[in-house]
Amino acid sequence: MLNNWDKWMAKKHKKIRLRCQKGIPPSLRGRAWQYLSGSKVKLEQNMGKFDELDLLTGDPKWLDVIERDLHRQFPFHEMFVSRGGHGQQDLFRVLKAYTLYRPEEGYCQAQAPIAAVLLMHMPAEQAFWCLVQICEKYLPGYYSEKLEAIQLDGQILFSLLHKVSPVAYKHLSKQKIDPILYMTEWFMCAFSRTLPWSSVLRVWDMFFCEGVKIIFRVGLVLLKHTLGSSDKLKSCQGQYETMERLRALSPKIMQEAFLVQEVIELPVTERQIEREHLIQLKKWRETHGELQCKSPPRLHGAKAISEAEPAPRKGRSQGVVEPRRGGPRAVPGRCEADPGQCGAVLGRSRGNAGRSWAGPGGVRVLSLARRGLWLYTHPLLKLLFLPQRCRCKFFSLTETPEDYTVMLDEEGFKELPPSEFMQVADSTWLVLSVVSNGREPPGCQATGVTKIARSVIAPLAEHHVSVLMLSTYQTDFILVRERDLPVVIHTLAGEFDIYKEEGGECVPVTCDDVSNGFLKPKPPASPTLHPVQSPQTRFCVLTVAPDTLPAIATMLIDVLFYSHAPPWDAAPGSQDLDSITFFSFSLIEGYISIVMDAETQKRFPSDLLLTSSTGELWRMVRIGGQPLGFDECGIVAQIAEPLAAPDISGY
């Protein structure tokens, strides 16, 4: 579904609703919530906004309150158990960013558990935009200073209770218990502090899909089965006893299977809620006057949000080079957009003129010797599993028979201590990533390096520009040296519109924008012949949801650092040609990509690793018997162009 989300949402929304009612698989839950809420589109429309807010100081009056609330959110969960731990740090960042994003609202304590649940399923930036959608689309006005929206919804809940459970309605009326006394925490925290964890997740799955009616239904089910019969009311003779019963709900009615089935079957619709809203709003105006909080209209679920905020069209009339973050790819081996549409994206603006995709210093490329790996185990584990602690957004670690190759941004590079075991390329590299544009001939379905061989790699090779290729499950990246940027712009400007990012917006780049516009002279042809090997090993290209990464952490550590290591004194290229040691892990902007051999894949839980629906495997073609360095140009182009002609995919 996620791979063709727009089509499913437009034509098969009922099946999406049924899937959410059955429960979203844990490995997909974080991504699914982003698609359902529209926060994925929101993030793409506001690239870099969260990072800008994250760098700001914030209002001290909100920061003090947020700090005091951090340790209260799921204190026994591994993410939030440590004061000052990465979970509490991310929670602080998300809540602080919201106070800056909506300073007129500031911070409400009920937002903290909402944000904490989101952080358990996605990185901080994605959690922030998901929180924005909840506050603005699902529950608008809930967290404003006067809490007018929650008071209105309390009256709507009470009115609906009259139809769902007259006995409970009559009892609460007799005891003069205002809805605000028992439903405030339920609704404002979306039951995250009320229900058992398994029930919370199932309720949230339906809430993101169907909207606030799920919250109303859950509240009505709890009231009906707590106060809905004369037998249940025998122990609730007074106001105090009734409130105590509502604070200590029966575990039976909160049990996942029972609660979800009751919620699904309860006939409360969006139309009923909106009709009651108009009635209660009229009564409010008669007694209190106009609402002081002018919140936007409520949108009832994913379908309404999708129609109100459609995703931007993927196709373009011509090639485009612009900043982009990695996102989920549909299936390895096929283009994410329409067949045959491919192009390139410049991930960093020239100099310091705009915000960099991969950080102000671009990307560093380095090699770690196996015999010195012990010195880097701790920082590598930090980059693998705690990227928030070092603010690293571009990290790739590849194990080869000779060494470990690492690509990472400047923030990540700071984590690695210099030593004789680390060799760093003298150049800083800039990131180009591939997106659609519509230039390729119809029917082209190749992916990875072959997809962009003709349009990007070959022209750069002709002008003696060295490139590094990095293909992930989500997208494809070309890395070019910073000093070659003027040549890259001149070379690609004829076929592509090139953009850089300034002040959060994409602005066109022209040849006049570069300080050195002269192309390098094409060097005389001096082809180098390299041996080509094709080991029998078969590889898988996989991804894993960030929230499930801890579940495979032990296995990842074993595979990366212990399982494959050959003897330190083994000569390069001495490995059996029938098999090869190769394992790659990339964590780029919160998205994970893994390349491993098929035998290694069997060691991981099959329900946590996501791959193509066909389960296709890949073979490796290895060029050269030893590392080739960075100065020889055209190797990638020479290999990729012949593969591109018959639409053979390659990573």
N, C-alpha and C positions, 0 to 999 in steps of 0.2 A: 504493500500500500504506500509506504513512504517513498518508494522509488518513483511512483507516478501520482504524487499526492493531488495535484490539481485536477487530474481526470477523475480520480476516486471521489474527491470532494464534490465535483460538479455533477457526476452521474451516478455514483454509488454510495451516497452519504449514508443510506440506511445500513449498508454493510459495515461501514466505519462505526456507526452507533452500536451495532450488534457486537462488534469486536471489542469495543470499549466496555460494554456491559459484561462480556465474558471475562474481561481483565486483560490488560496489555502485558505481554511478556516482559519480565523484569529487565532483560537486556535491551529492550527497545523503549522502555517507558520514558526515559528522559528525552529522547529524540521525538517520540510521539507527542509528548506534552508541548514541545516547542512548535510542532506543526499544527496541532489542534488549536493552540492559543493564538497562533499568528505571530508569536514572538520571533520565530525564525525570519519572517519577512521584515519584522520591525528592526531586527538587528542588521539585516542587509541594507535597509534604508538609512541606517544611522551608524555606518561603519566608523569606528574610532571614538564614538561618543562616550561609551563607558570608560575607555582609557582616559579621556579628557577629564571626566568627572572624578575618576579615581585619583588623579594627580592633584586635584584641588583640596584645600584644607577642610572646608566644611564649616558650618555654623556651630560654635562651641556649645550652644544650648542644646542642640540635638546630639552632638557627639557624646556629651556626658551621659545622657539618658541611654543612648545605644550601648555605650560601654558597660553600663550597669546591668543591661538586659542580656548580654551575650552568654553568660554562664547559666542562664535559666532555660535556654533552649536545648531540649533533649540532652540533659547533662550526662546521661549514661551511654549516649551514642559515641562510637569511636571517633567521629569527626569533631565532636564538640566537648569531649571529656577533659581536654587539657586547656587550661587558661593560657591564652596567647597562642594556641595551636592553629594549624592552618585552617581548620573549620571555622573557628571563631574569627580569625583574620578575614576570611572571605565573607563571612556574615556581616562583619563590620563594614567591609568595602561596599557590599551590595546595598545595605541600609543607608550608609552615608551618601552613596551615589544617588539614591532616590530622593533624599532631602535636597540635593542640589538640582536634580532634574525637575522636581515639583516643590520649589521652596514655599509656595503658598500652602501646601499641605504639611510639609515637614515630615515628622516621624510619629507613627502610632505604634504602641507596643504590640498590637495584634499582628503587625507586619512581620515581626521577628520570626515566629514559628512558621509562617508562610514561606519566608525566604529560606529558612533552615531546611524545610522539606525539599524545596527546589534544589538547594545546594547538594543534597544527598544524591541527586540524579543528574546533575549537569554542572559544568564549570561556572565560575562567578559571572562572567559576562552574559552567558545565556540565561542564568538564573535572574539576573537583573531585568532583562527584557521580558522574561516570563512574569516577574513580579509587576512590571509596568502594565502588562496586559490584564492581569487579575485586577489591579487597582483601577484601571481606566475602562475596561470593557466588561468584565464579569461582575465586579462589585463596585461600581463607581460611587464615590461619596462615602463609602464605608469608613474611610480612615481620615476624613476631614475633622476639623476641630470640634464642631458641634454634634457630630454623630447623628445628623438628621436622617441620613439614608437608612441607617440601621434601625432607627426608631420607626420609620415608615414600614420597613420590612417586618418588624416585630408585629405591627398591627395587621399587616397582610397575612402573616403566619397565623395569627389568632383568628382572623376571619375565615381562613381556609380550614382551620381546625374545627370550626362549627359544622362543616360539611363532612369532614373525615371522621371525627369522633365527637359527637354531641356530648357524650358523658364527660370526657376530659375538658371540653370547652365550658360546660356548665360548672364543673368543679373549680376550675381556675378563675372563672368569673365570680363565683361565690366567695372564694378566698381573697379576691381582689389582688391577685398576683399579676403584675404587669409583665408582658412578654420580655421587656428589656432586662428583667431580672434573671431570666434563665436562658435566653437565646443569644445574648450578645457574644459570648465566647464561642458558642457553636458556630455562628455565622461568620464572625469576623476572622476566626482562625480556620474556617472551613473544616471544622471537626478534628483538626490535627491534634488538639489537646484533649479530646474527649473519647474518641474511639480507639480500639486496639489497632496496632499498626497495619495489619493485613486489611482491616476494614477501611482504614484511612486511604490506602492506596487504591482500593477498588472504587471508593467514593470519588476520589480525585480523577480517576480515569473517566468516569461518567461525567463529572463536573466539567472537565475541560472540553468534552465533546458536546454536552447538552446544555451547559450553562447553569444559572443559579437555581433553576427549578429542581435540580438534584439536591441542592442544599435545603430547599424548602421541604422536599419529600423526606429527606433523612430526619429533619426536625419533626415533621408530622408523624412519621413512623415511631420515633422515640416517645413522643407524647402519647400517642394512641396506645402503645403497648406498656406504658408506665402508669397511665391514669385513665385508661379507656374502659374500665369495667368496675362494677360495684365491689367485686372482691379485691381488686387492686387498691381501691380507695379506703378500705377498712383501716389501713395503717397510716392514712394521710388525712387525719381529722382536722388538722389546723394548717395555718400558713407555713409554720416552721417545718412540720413534718413533710409537707408537700415539697418544699424547697430542698430538704435533705434528700428526698427520694429522687428528685431531678438531678441533684449533684452526684448521687451514687447510683447510677443506672445499672440495671441488671445486666450481667455479662451475656446472658442468653440473647437478649434483643440486640446486642451490639456485635454478636458473632457474625463473621463475614458472610457465610452462605445465607443465613436467615435475613440479615439486614439488606443485602443486595437484592434478593428476590422480592422482598417487601417494597423496596424503593422502585424497582422496575414495574411492579404491578400497580402501584398507587396512581390513580388517574388524576394527576394534577398537571396542567399544561401551561405553556407560556402565555396563552391567551387568558387563562383564568388569573394568572399572576398579574398581567398587565391591566386587566379589568379592575382587579382589586387595588392595584396601584393608583389608578385614577380616582377611585372612590376614597381611598385613604388620603390622597393628596388634597382632595377637595375639603375633607374634614380638617386636615392640618391647617390649610389656609384660613378656614373659618375660626380656628382656635388660636393659631400661632402667627398667622400672617404668611408672607412669602418665605420660601426657603432661602436661607442665607448662602448655602453652598450650591453653586451652579455647576453641578457635575454633568458630564455628557450622558446621553441615553444609554441604558443598559443593553448589551447585545447578548442574545440567548444562545451561546455556544459557538462551536467551531464553524458551522455553516453560515451563521449570520456574520461572524467576523471575516470569514473568507470573502463573502460578497461585499462587505463594506470596505475591506482592505485587500484587494486582489494582489497576488504576487506579481512582480514585474515580469514582463515577457522576456523569455530567454533569447529569442532570435534577434539579430540585428541586421541591418541592411548592408553593413560593411564591417571589416575587421576592426576590432577595438582593443586597445591596450590600456588597462585601467586597474586600480588596486582591487584586490579581491582576497577574501579569506577562504580557506579550505572548507568545503561542505560535503555532505553525504553524496556519494555517487550511487547511481541506480544499481548497476551490476558491472563488475569488472569485465572488460572485454567489449563493452558497448558504450557509445557516446551517451552522455547524460541528456543532451538536448536532441533536437531533431537529427536524423542521420545525415552525416556529411557536414555538419557545422562545426568548425573548429577555429581557433584563433590563439591569441596570446594576451597576457595581462602583465603589465609592468607593476611589480609589487613594491617599488620604492621610488620616490621622487628624487630628482637630481639634487645633490648636495644636501643642504638643510632647509630647502625651500618649503617642503611639505612634510607631512607625517609619514614615517616609514612604515611599510607593511610589516617588516621583520625587525623593527627597532632602528634607531638612528645610525647604528654602525653596520647595518646589513647583516650578512651571514658569514661566519668563519668556518673554514673547512680544515680539519686536522686529522692526524693519525695517532692512535695510541698503540704502542707495542704491547704484545701479550705479556711479556715478562714484567712489565710495569703496571699491569692492570690493577694490582692490589692497591696502588696509590690513588686510583680514581674510582674505586668501587663506591665509596660513600657519596661523592658528588654526582656520579651517574645515577645512583638510586634516587637521589633527590630530584634530578631532572626527569627521571622516569615516572615517579609516583607522586612527587610533591612540586609540580611546576609552579604552583601559586607562590611557594615560598621564595622562589628566585625570579619570578616574573618572566620566565622564559616562555616564548610563544612559538618558537620554531626550533624543534629538536629532532634529529634523526641519528640513530645509532645502527651501524651495519657491521656485522661480524663477517669477515672473510678469512680464507685460510692463512693470510699473512698477518692481519692486524685487525683493529677496530677503526672504522672510519666514522667520524662524527661531524655533522653539520648542525650548527646552532647559532642563534643570534647573540648579540653582544652581552645581553643580560645572562644568558646561559654560559657564555664563555668565561665570565667572571668567576664562575663556580669551580673552574678547573685550575689547579695549581700548576705553574710551569715546572717542567722537569726534563731530564734527558730522554724520558720515554715518550714525550709528546712532540710531534712535529707539526707545525702550523704553516699552512700555505701563506705566502707573503701577501696575498691579495685579499681584499674584502669583496665578497660576492653579493650581487643583488638578485632578487627573486623575480622571475617571470612565471606566471601560472597560466594554464590553458583553460579557456572558456569558449563558448560557441559564438560564431558570427555569420556563418552561412556562405563562406567562400568556396568550400570544397565541392567537388562534383556530387550530384545526388547519388545516394546508395552507399557512400563510404561509411563503414562502420568500424574501422580500425580504431584502436585506442592507444593511449600511452604515447611513446616516442614516435611511432610510425604515423600517428595522426597529424603531427605537426612538423614532420620531416621536410616536406616541400615548402611550406609557407614560412617557417621560422628558422629551423636549424640550418638548412642548406644555404640560404642567403647569408647567414652569419658566418658560416664556414668559408664561403667565398671571399669574405672580407677579413679572414684570418682572426675571427673572434672565437676564442675557446669557450665551450659551454660545459656545464655539469648537468646531468639529468637526474631528477628524483621523481619517481612515479609512486603515488600512494593509492590507497583504496579510493580516496575521495577525489583527487585531482592530480594533475601533472605539473611539475615545476621545472623550469630551466633556470640555472644560475649563471649569470655572466659577471665578469670582473668589473668592479666599479670604474676602473680607468677606461674600460671599453664602452661605457654608457653612451658617449657621443656617437661612436660608430654604430652602436645598436639602434639608436634613434634614427640616424640617417639611413641605415639599411632597411629598417622596417617601415619607415614613414611612407614609402611609396605604396605599400599594400595595406597598411593599417592606420587607423586613427589612434593616436597615442595620447594618453592622459596621465597626469600626475595629480596627487592629492595635496590640496592646500586648504587649510582651515576646515577640513572635513568634507570638502567638495572636490569633485573631479574637474580639472581645468585642462584644456588642450595644451599639448607640448608641440612646439614647432622647432625646426632646425635651428632657428635663431636663439633658442633657449639654452643651447649648449655652448660651453666656452671654446671647445675645439671641434669645429665642424668638418675638418678634413678627414676623409676616409684613409685608412691605412692602405698602402699599395699592396696589391695582391701578390703574394710571394710566388716565386717560380715553382712550378710543379716538381715536387720531390717526394713521390709517394713512398710510404714506409710499409713494408709487409710485416704483418703480425700474425703469429700462429692463432688459430681459432680452435677452441675446444668446446665440446658439448657433453657435459657429464650426464649420466642417466638419471640423476636426481630430479624428481618432480616437485614443483613448488606450488603453494597456495598463496593467494593474495586475500587478506582478511582484514576485518575491523572488529572492534569491540566497543561497547558502550562505556564511556568513562566511569559511570557509577559501578560497573562490574569489574573494573580493573583490579581492585584489591583482592577479588576472588581468585585471580590467576597470578597474583604477584609472586608467590613462592615459586611457581613453575617457571615464570618468566626469568626470575633471577637464576634459577638452575640452568635453564637453556642458554641464557646469554653469557654467563660467567663461568660455568663449570662443565656442562655436558660435552661441548664440542672441542674443548681446548686441546690442540695437538701438543706434542713435546716442544718446549721452548727452543730447542736446538734444531728443530726440523727445518730443512731448507725450503725456501719458497718454491712452490710448484711441485713439492714432493708428494702431495696428497694423491691418492688413487684417482685416476681420471674417470672412473665409473661413478664416482660420487664426489660431492664437494661440500665443504662447510660454508653455509651462508644463512644468515638470519638478520632481518632488518626490522627495526621498530621506529616508528615516527609518531611524534606528538606535536601537531601543528594547529595552533588556535583551538585547542581543546578536542580536536578530532584525531583518532588513533588509527594507524595503519600498520599491519604486520605482514611480513613476507617470511614464510618458513617452509621447510620441506614437508612433504605429506606424512612422513613417518613421525616427525616431531609434532605435527598437528594432533595426532592420535593421543598424545599425552595430556592434551587440554580438554576441559569439559566441552562437549560438542554443542551444548545449548548456549554457550557464552560467546563463541566465536562466530561472526557473521561473514558469509562469503556469498558468491553468486548463486543464484537459484539452480544453475546447471552443475555446480560443483566442479567447474573446469580446473584443470591443472596446467602448470606452465613449465617449460623447459628452459634451461639457461644456455646462452651462447657466450662463452668467455673469450675476450679478445686479449691477446698478449699473455706471455708466460710470467710476467712480473708487472708491478705497478708502472703505469705509463706517464704519470705526471700530468701537468696541466697545459703544457705549451703546444702540444701537437693538436692541430685543428682538423675537423672533418671526419673523425672516426665515427661519431654518432650518425652523421649525415650519410656516410657511405654505407653503413649497415641498415639504416632506417629507410632510406629511399626505395631500395628494391623491395622491401617488405610492404611499403605503403601502396605500391602499384596494385598488388592483388588483395589489398585490404587485410593483411595479416597483422593482427594486434601484437603489441610488444610493450613490455614495461622496462 
